[in-house]
Amino acid sequence: MGQAGKLVPSTQYGRPQMPTRRTVLGQTIAAGLTLALPAGRSVAQDRYDQAALLQFPPLGDITLLYYSDVYGMLHPHLLRPAAVRHGPDRVPNLTGEALRIRYGIGGRTPMDAAMTAEGFDALGAVYGPMGGVAHLAAVIGAVRAARPGTLVLDGGDSDSALVRQTLRPDAATFGRSGPPATGALAVNHQGQPTHTSFERGPAGVAVIGIADPHRIDTVFSLEALQQAVTARRDAGAAVVVVLSRLGFEADRAIASGIDGVDVIFSGRSGHALPEPEVIGGTRIVASGSQGRFVSRVDIAVSDGRLADLRHGLIPVFSNLIRPDAAVARRLPDVAAAEVGTAADMLHHLDTFSGTWEALIGEAMRAHTGAPVALIPPLRAAETVLPGQPILDRQIGQVAAGQRVVVRRLTGAAVALMLESAAEAVFAADPVARREARMMRTQGLSFAIAPGAGEGGRISDLKLLDAGRALSPEEEVPVALLGQDAGTPLEEALTQHVARLRQVTAVPSPVIVNG
């Protein structure tokens, strides 16, 4: 675990101590695992085991389990939550202390490590990795055994046939890359079924899918979604849920503008919510990404409609949950070679910058000699703590088959690329937002006004090595990533890390206005 046992001193707790197993579980329960209980209820138990993490007072005849955006991350890993999420001061953009206050999460607890970035270099080392498909399978299998008829929902972008084969979802939608799996749901794709239906007790449950709206083969409209929901209600569904890949802010719009949806399971944005966001009569549930959480929703039905709902966010702490042995045997080997050591934490989830992308950008600049590198935000990556080794398999993950090329671009062309990237993140219409995080730059600083209109967000481009502004007319070599020509990024990044050995990663400045 590298720095296991290292804790930041705290005036609240006095001298730092390693938490005992009993203390860790008690803190976990207090920090977030009782959020699904009715007001006034509490849990008092003295166990540190899988059963305690999965404790949940059942409700009604319907149990739904939801995960999303596993991104092919098959093994347990660290993932530092975002420290910066730009957007309205509300869920899901809350971070740090604001998020702890909103959900009653205790500081320096396991749920604090799972949900916030502050102190993650210490807390991540203490509480350990999360996720892993064998651990997800154990959670899902335990709930299925306790609640026969549990429906497992996959929010898309699992990026692995093994995930689908081992977790065996009852319904799924799909993301941006690759052909949809057989039977995947999409109200916005003509070649796929719009919904699937189940009977649980006396109640019918309809699951409607919304695939990623930015695929070339999808066309989304609120009208089509409303028609699908109304049709399911008319067919007798007591509960209608939507698997959505529109992104959380667009899901807010659905909750406000569509009648008849009980629960939206929100994917693509990567947020994890300890409790549902309630908008009108609709609950929005989010389970994060990379397999770190599973959401459980139990529903009671009365008179043909949802009467009560209970929710729990289950953190998949890999040191607490015994992996499913049969699934574990199917996983590929995780053996990996050390290439270098991280002097700075490597992470990627903040809106405007990430140290993983900074390292990638420096490798691109070193390999090509270009003063500027433009780096798309990473979809998925393991966080590497200071002092931990950087492994060749982690480099392969972030390289993702991309290649490094150099193009001579004017300052105006660079600004236009950044404007396009900004529109993908901050478009006024939330359905039009293709990305959750901004393109990164290395060797180039810039200013951004996220609230400005399309084409008016980017200004003040500066070449950092030269210490001067980049004018619109000036041409400079720019390192870019593509799929066809050029040197494999994995090769360039491996050489860069091996040469440095002790790796620092400092993102180029981004000035945010408004």
N, C-alpha and C positions, 0 to 999 in steps of 0.2 A: 504493500500500500504506500510505499515511498515515505511520506511524512506522517504516518499514522501516529496519533498521540499528541501532535502539536496543536495547541489551542491558544488563541489570542487571549491575553490576560483580561479579566473583567472585574470591574469594581463591584459588580452585583454579586459575583460568585466567589470573589477572593482569589486564592491561588488556583490556577488551572488544574483540573483533574480529568483523567480519562473517565468517561461515563461507564458505569456498569451496565451489563445487559438489562438488568431490571430497571435502571434509571432511564436508559434509552427508550425502552418500550413505554414506560410511563410518560415520558415527555412526548413521544410520538402520539399517543392517544390524546393527551391534553392539548397537543398542538393542532390536531386537525382531523383525527379519525373519528371523533364523535360529532362532527358537524352535521351528519345526516340524522342525528337523533332528534326527537321532538323536544321542545323547550322544557327545561327542568330535568331532563334525563341526564344521567352521567354513567360512566363506566368505571368500576373499581375492580381491578384485577392485577394479579401478581405474576404475569407470564411474559416471557419473551419468546414468541414463537409465531409460526404462520397462522395458527388459529386466532391469535389475538389480533393480528393485522386484519384478518378477514371477518372479525366479529361484526355482525350487522343484524339488527332485529328485522326479520322479514315482514313484508307488508303485501297483502293482496295475493293475486294469482299470477302476476306478471313480473318477471325479473329480466332486466336488460343489462348486458355488459357491453361497454364501448371502449375501443382503443382506436388510434388513428396515427398515420404518419410515422410508421416504424422505420421507414427508409432503409430497410435491409440491415439494420443494426441488430445482429443476431445474438450478440454476447453482452453481458453486463458492462457498463461503462459509466464514467463520470460525465455530467453535463451541467455546466454552470448556467443558471437561469439568467435572463437578461437583466442588466442593470439600468438600461435606458430603453424605453419604448415610447416613441414619439406619437402623440395623439391626444384626444380629449382626456381630461383628468377624470377617468372613470375606468371601470372594468372593460376590457382586459389590459389596459395600459398601465395599471398600478404596478409599481415595483418597490422593493425595499421596505422601509418602515410603513409607507402608505398601504402596501399590500398586507403587511402583518397586522396593522390596525383593522383593516377592512374585514379580515377573516379570523381575527383572534389567534394568530399564530405566535407562539412564544419564541423569543429570541434564543439562538444557539441550540435549537432543537433539531431533530431530523427533518421535520417539515419545513423549518427555516432553511436548512441546507437544500431541500428539494425545490423550494419556491423562490428564494431570493439569492442575490449575488454577493451581498456583503459578507465578508469573512469566509467565502467559499474555499479559499486555499486551505484553511484550517478545518472547517466543518466537512468539506468534501472528503478530506483524508480520514476524518474520524468515522463518519457514518457510511462511507463507502459507496460503491457503484450502485446503479439502478438499472432496471430493465433486463434484457436477455429473453429470447423467445422461449427457452425452457422454463424460465421463471414466470413469464406471462402464461404459459400453458398450465403451470401449477396453480396459479390463481384462478384461471378460468375453469380448470378441471374441478377444483374444490367447490366453487360456487355451483357448477353444473350438478355435482354430486349431491349437494345440500338442497338445491332447488331444481328438481327435474323440470324440464321445459324451459330453462333459461335460454334466452335469445342472445346470441353474441353478434355484435355489429362491428364491422370494420369500416372506418371512415376513409380508407383509400391511402394510396402511396405507401403500401407495405414494401414495395420494391423487392419482393422475394416470394417465389412460389413456395418456399419452405415455410414461410410465415402462414400462408393460407392453408397449406396442407396440415400443419401441426395445430393451429388454433381453431380451424374448422368453423369459420364464421357462418352464421345463418343468413346474413345479408351483408352486402358491401356495395360501396360505390367506388369510383376510381379517379385517379389524379391526372396529371398532365402528360406523363411519359408512357409510352408503350400502349399496346392494344388492351382494351378492357378484358378482364377475366370473364369467362362464360357465366352469364347470369348476373353480372354486376349491374346495379340499378342506376338509371339516369333518366330523369324526366326531360333532360335537354339533349338527348342523343337518340336519333331515330333507330339505331340498330340494337338498342338495349331495352330490356323491360323497364317500365317506369317505377314499378312497385312490386312488393311481394306481401302476402298476407298470412297470418298465423291465427290459430284459435288457442286461447289460454283460458281455461275455465269457461265461464259463460261469455267471455269477451273476445272480440276480434281485434287484432293488432295489425295495422297497415304500416309498412316501412316504405317510404318514398326516397329515391336517391337523386342527388344533384351532383353530377360529375363536374370536374374542373371546367369552368366556363371559358377558359382561354385555350382549350384544345381547338384545332382547326375543324374538328367534326362535332362540336357542340354549339348549340344556340340556346341561350337562356332567356326566359321571360317570366315575369311575375304572373302574367295571365295563365300561361301553361301550367305553372305550379299550382295556382288556385284551382284550375280545372281538375287537376289530378287529386288534390286534397278533397274537393267537393265530391268527386266521383267515389272516393273511398268512404266518405261519410255516408253518402247515399247507398252504398253497398252494405252498410251496417257496421263499419268499423267503430268500435268504442274508443280506441286509442289510435291516433295518427302521429307518427314520428318521421322526421326528415333527417337523412344522412346528407350533410351539406359540405361541399368543398368550395363554397363561395368566399370564405374568410369571415372572421368574427363580426366585423363592422357591417358587412353585407347581411349576415344572419340577423343582426339587429333590425335591419330594414325589413327583412322577411317577417320577423316576429311582429313588427308594427303594421305591416301592410297585407298580411295574409290571414284569413279566418280559418279556424279549424285545426291548427297544428298544436299538438300538446307539447312536444319536445323537439327541439332542433339539436342534433348532435353535430357540433361545429368542428370541422377539420381544416387543415391547410395552414392556419395562422400559427399553430404550435403552442397556443396558450393552454395552461392547465388551471382549472378553477376548482377550489375546494367546495364550492356550492354553486348551484345553477344561478344564472342571471335571469331574473323574471321580468318579462316585458308583456304587459297585458295578461293574457291567459297562456302564454307560451314560456317554457323554460328553455334556456340555452345551456347545454352541457358541453364542456371541453375537457379533453383528456391529455393535452400536451402532445409531445412528439417523442420519437426514438424509443418507445416502449416503456417509458418510465412510470406511467400511471394507467390504471384501468378505472373507469367510472362504472359504478353500479347504480341502477335506478329500479326501485320497486314501485309498482303502481297498483292501487286498488280501484276497482270500477264499481259504480253504482248507477242503476237506471240507465245503463248504456253509455255512460260517460265517465271520464276520469274523475274520481272522487278524492284521491289522496295520492301523494307521491313522496317517496323517501330516497335520498341521494347520498352516496358516499364516494369520495375520491380515494382509491386504494393506491398508495405509493408502493412501487415494486422494488423495495430495498433488497438487493440480491443477497446480502449477508443474513437476512432474516427469513427469506422464503426458500424452501428446499426446491431445487429445480425438478421438473418432471424428468425422470430418468430416461424414459423412452425417447423423449424429444432431445434430451442432451446427447444421446448416442448418435443422433442424426446430424448434429451440428458439425461444421467444418472445424479443422484444427485452428486454434488461435495462436500457435507458436509464431513468434515474431522476433526480429533482430532489432537491437538498439542502434539507432543512427546518430543520435545526439541527445542532449539534455536540455530541458526547458528552463531557462533562467527566469522567464516571465510566464504567467499562466496563458495558455492558448485556449481561446474561447471564440464564439462566433455569433451569439444571439442578439447583440445590441443593434439598434436601428441603424446607426450611421457608421460604425466601425467594429472591427473584430481583430484580435491579435493573430488568429489563424490566418486571416486574409492578409494582414500586414506581413507575416512571414512569407506567404505565397508571393506577394507583390515584390518583396525584396529578392526572393529567389528568381523571379522573372526579370527583374532589373539587372541582377548580377549575371544572369545567363546571357542576356541580350545586349547589355550595355545601354539600354534605353533609359532616359532619365525619368520616365513616367510609366507606371503600370496601372491598368484598369482591371479590377477583379470583381466578378459577380459575387454576391453574397452566397456563402455555402448553404446548401440545403441541410446537411447533416454533418456532424463531426463529434469526436470524443474530446472532452476537455482534458488538457494535460496540465497538472499542477506544477508549480515551481519546484524544481529538483527532481521531477519524474523524467524517465526516459521518453524520448520521441521515437516511436516504433515505425518500422517500415510499413506495417499494415495500416497504421494511422495516416501515413503519407499517401498510401494508395487510396484510402477512403476519400481524402479531401481532393486528391488529384482527379479522381473520377473519370479517367480516360481522356482528359483534356490535353491540348497541345499549346505550346507557347509560340506565338508569331509576333513579328514586329511590323508595324505600319507607320509611315510618315503621315501625321495628321496635323491639320491646322488647329490653332486654339479654338476657333469657331466650331470645328468638327468635334473636338473633345467636349466642349460645352454642350453641343447638341446631344451627344451620347449620354451625358449626365442628366440633361433635361428629360430625355426619354426614360432613363432609369428612375428619375424622380416622379414622373407621371405614373409609372408602374406601381409606385408605393403610395403616392399621395393624391391620386385622382379624386376629384370631387365626388364622383359616383363610386361608392365602395365596391360595387360589382366589377368595375373596370380595373381594380387594383390587382395586378398580376403577381406582385411580390410583397413580402412583409418587411424587407430590409433593403436599404439603399446600396447601390453599387459602391464598392470601396476604391480608393485611389491610393497609390504609394508613389512618393516623390512629387506629389501635386496636392496642394491644399485648395479648398474652395469654400464658398459660402452658399448656404441653401436656405430658402424661405419656403418651407413645406406648404404653408397656407396660401401661397400665391397661385395664380392661374397657370395653366399649361404653357410652357415655354418661357416663363418668367421667374423661375425658381433659383437658377444657378447664376453665380457671379463671383468675381474676385479670384480667378484662377491664378495660382502662383507656383512657379517652379522652385521647389525647395532647395535643390542642390545649387542652383544659380542664384537664389535669393532675390528673384524678381518676378514681376507679373508675366503671365503668358498672354500675349496679345492675340486677338482673333485671327490676324493674318499670318502669324509665325507658324512655321512647320517644325514639329519635333518628332523624334522616334517615340512610339508608344508601344509597350508590350501588352499584348492582348491574349485571350484564351479562345481557342476554337477546337473543332473536332477533327479536322482533316490534315492540314499542313502543319509543319513545325516540329519542334522537339517535344517529346512527351513531358508534361508537367511533372509527372512522378519522377522522371530522371533528373530534371533541373532542380526540383525541391530536395531530392535525396542528396545530390551533390552539394547543394548550399548548406543543408543542415550538417552533413558530415564534415564540411570544411570549417564551419563555425564551432562545432561541438557543443559549446555553451550558447544557447540560442536566446537572443533577446528579440522582442517583437513590439515595435512602437508604431501604432497607426499614424498616418499623416493627418494633420488637423482638419477638422470640418467645423466651420462656424455656422451655427444654427440660429437663424433669425426668425423669431416667432414660433 
